[in-house]
Amino acid sequence: MSHYPAGTLRAVRIDQVLPCLASRDAIGVHTVALCEALRVAGIDSDIFYGSCTPDFAHYGQPLVELGRAGRHRWLLYHAAIGSPVFDVLAARSEQKLVNYHNIAPAPLFHGWAPELCYELELGRAQLRWLAPETRFAVADSGFNQCELVAAGYQDTAVVPLLIDMTGAGAQASPETTDRLEAGKANGGSDLLFVGKLSPHKAPHDLVKMLVVLRRLYDPLARLHLVGTPLGERYEAALLQFVDELGLKDAVFVAGSVGAAELESYYRAADVFVCASEHEGFCVPLVEAMGHQVPVVAYGVAAIPETVGQAGLVLPRKDPLLFATAVARVLEDAELRQRLQRAANERVADFALEPSRRRFVDLLIQAVGAG
């Protein structure tokens, strides 16, 4: 139900435009949730995409269906990558809004994905080009807001992604749960990382950390890497690295998994580990905290902001320091309890319903629909 009385909103519509609408993607899920929230508030809204995954096609329309400009129509662009979709948006006469989800620095992908480097550099250029035409921009973290300001945006705010990051009520996969429990039968801890298998996420640094952890603290420790691989070159190099270190029985690359399987991984995890070189928010950190999984992460970009006091945030990620921090979390019950209490408080800051109301309120104020 809308918290706006009937008849109080002036006739206006806010349509969303994005390069790709995907089901197993935080931006895609967020876009659908925002569309629903706007409609509930009495604002007409549709989604227009450049491409989409088949299971999300019914939530929106292809970009070619954008149609004619309307007098009271606004276009909200989700900026996260360079795309030809931007060219269509930029040519439109409607007033513009932006939701910025961060664009990773291209140098992090040099040598691995040249085509992606181009798209990332283009995305940052497009973000700057759109600034003078944008009435209002929303970032999903303070870190991203600073990048918006640096790109020339005048009126900005921070609202978390409209995603249930707690996993509350999700059903686990019995098959995956049984397999993970069987792995625990001989002892050893389970470390978990969730995110794209990409050089900028640095799972290779987690493998290095695991070597030290197994030699000094936990000889049977395991590392589970859950996420879609970036291309073929990096995943192949990562698997070869694991093989050369003799860790094929300790590092498990799950790839992309469904919601039930992911729930099983979170429930089985003893520590969530992250060595990423760049994050604009990092949803899996909040998901881990929502599942009472202690977090140990390299404190770069938005990670200290997202974690707050609810995890061990490291000033550097050399394998010995990282492994020692993980071991401390595994061995110190009092520390785990303290982190879990802090995690409960931090996760509440990202609660879906307050974020939804704040996002809609800010948009209504920006477009003058109240």
LINFENJO-V163500 format. One record per pair of residues at least 12 apart in sequence whose ideal C-beta (glycine too) atoms are under 6 Angstrom apart, sorted by sequence separation. I is the first residue (numbers start at 1). GAP is how many residues later the second one is. D is the distance in whole Angstrom. If there is no record, write none. Layout:
I&GAP&D / I&GAP&D
This chain:
35&12&5 / 47&12&6 / 77&12&5 / 295&12&6 / 18&13&6 / 47&13&3 / 48&13&6 / 50&13&5 / 145&13&5 / 193&13&6 / 210&13&5 / 312&13&5 / 106&14&4 / 297&14&6 / 299&14&4 / 16&15&6 / 48&15&5 / 106&15&5 / 299&15&6 / 31&16&6 / 104&16&6 / 137&16&5 / 142&16&6 / 272&16&4 / 295&16&3 / 296&16&5 / 297&16&6 / 298&16&5 / 103&17&6 / 206&17&6 / 48&18&5 / 75&19&5 / 79&19&6 / 136&19&5 / 137&19&5 / 138&19&6 / 139&19&5 / 298&19&4 / 103&20&4 / 131&20&5 / 140&20&6 / 73&21&5 / 74&21&5 / 75&21&6 / 76&21&4 / 77&21&5 / 78&21&5 / 79&21&5 / 80&21&4 / 103&21&5 / 131&21&4 / 138&21&5 / 140&21&5 / 272&21&5 / 281&21&6 / 285&21&5 / 289&21&5 / 131&22&5 / 203&22&5 / 279&22&5 / 280&22&5 / 285&22&6 / 74&23&6 / 128&23&5 / 271&23&5 / 272&23&5 / 273&23&5 / 274&23&4 / 275&23&5 / 278&23&5 / 279&23&5 / 14&24&6 / 69&24&5 / 127&24&5 / 269&24&5 / 279&24&5 / 282&24&5 / 63&25&6 / 69&25&5 / 266&25&4 / 271&25&6 / 281&25&6 / 32&27&5 / 21&28&4 / 222&28&5 / 223&28&5 / 224&28&5 / 225&28&5 / 226&28&5 / 228&28&4 / 14&29&6 / 189&29&5 / 296&29&5 / 23&30&5 / 197&30&5 / 296&30&5 / 13&31&4 / 14&31&5 / 15&31&5 / 16&31&5 / 17&31&5 / 18&31&6 / 19&31&5 / 20&31&5 / 21&31&4 / 22&31&5 / 196&31&5 / 226&31&6 / 23&32&5 / 188&32&3 / 189&32&5 / 190&32&5 / 191&32&5 / 192&32&5 / 193&32&5 / 194&32&5 / 195&32&5 / 196&32&6 / 197&32&4 / 198&32&4 / 310&32&4 / 9&33&5 / 23&33&5 / 187&33&5 / 188&33&5 / 194&33&6 / 309&33&5 / 310&33&4 / 188&34&6 / 196&34&6 / 204&34&6 / 211&34&6 / 21&35&5 / 50&35&4 / 199&35&5 / 207&35&6 / 294&35&5 / 98&36&5 / 310&36&4 / 4&37&6 / 82&37&4 / 96&37&5 / 204&37&6 / 2&38&5 / 4&38&6 / 81&38&5 / 96&38&5 / 197&38&6 / 308&38&5 / 2&39&5 / 21&39&5 / 97&39&5 / 98&39&4 / 99&39&5 / 100&39&5 / 226&39&6 / 2&40&6 / 82&40&3 / 86&40&5 / 95&40&6 / 82&41&4 / 81&42&5 / 102&42&5 / 275&42&5 / 294&42&5 / 82&44&6 / 100&44&5 / 207&44&6 / 294&45&5 / 79&48&5 / 100&48&5 / 292&48&5 / 27&51&6 / 27&53&6 / 289&54&4 / 271&55&5 / 289&57&6 / 290&57&5 / 17&58&5 / 271&58&5 / 289&58&5 / 12&60&4 / 13&60&5 / 14&60&5 / 15&60&6 / 16&60&5 / 17&60&5 / 18&60&4 / 11&61&6 / 14&62&6 / 19&62&6 / 19&64&4 / 286&64&5 / 19&66&5 / 206&67&6 / 206&69&5 / 205&70&4 / 17&72&5 / 192&73&6 / 202&73&4 / 27&74&5 / 202&74&6 / 201&75&5 / 202&75&6 / 192&77&4 / 200&77&5 / 190&78&5 / 200&78&5 / 190&79&5 / 190&80&5 / 191&80&5 / 192&80&5 / 193&80&6 / 189&81&4 / 191&82&5 / 176&85&5 / 112&87&5 / 173&87&4 / 177&87&4 / 172&88&6 / 173&88&5 / 176&88&4 / 180&88&4 / 170&89&6 / 171&89&6 / 195&89&6 / 194&90&4 / 172&91&4 / 173&91&5 / 108&92&4 / 172&92&4 / 170&93&4 / 172&95&6 / 104&96&5 / 167&96&6 / 212&107&4 / 212&108&6 / 209&110&5 / 213&110&4 / 217&110&4 / 208&111&4 / 212&111&4 / 205&112&6 / 209&113&4 / 213&113&6 / 209&114&5 / 113&118&6 / 165&118&6 / 167&120&6 / 112&121&6 / 165&121&4 / 112&122&5 / 165&122&5 / 167&123&6 / 166&124&3 / 167&124&6 / 165&125&6 / 34&128&6 / 33&129&4 / 30&131&5 / 30&132&5 / 30&133&6 / 29&134&5 / 26&135&6 / 144&136&5 / 26&137&6 / 141&139&6 / 141&140&5 / 140&141&5 / 189&141&5 / 143&158&6 / 143&159&4 / 141&161&5 / 143&162&6 / 142&163&6 / 141&164&6 / 108&169&6 / 104&174&5 / 102&178&2 / 166&181&6 / 165&185&6 / 164&188&5 / 160&190&5 / 162&193&6 / 162&194&6 / 160&195&5 / 159&196&6 / 159&199&5 / 159&200&5 / 157&205&5 / 136&230&4 / 135&231&6 / 26&257&5 / 74&293&5 / 37&319&5 / 41&319&5 / 37&323&5 / 12&355&6 / 12&357&4 / 10&359&5 / 9&360&5
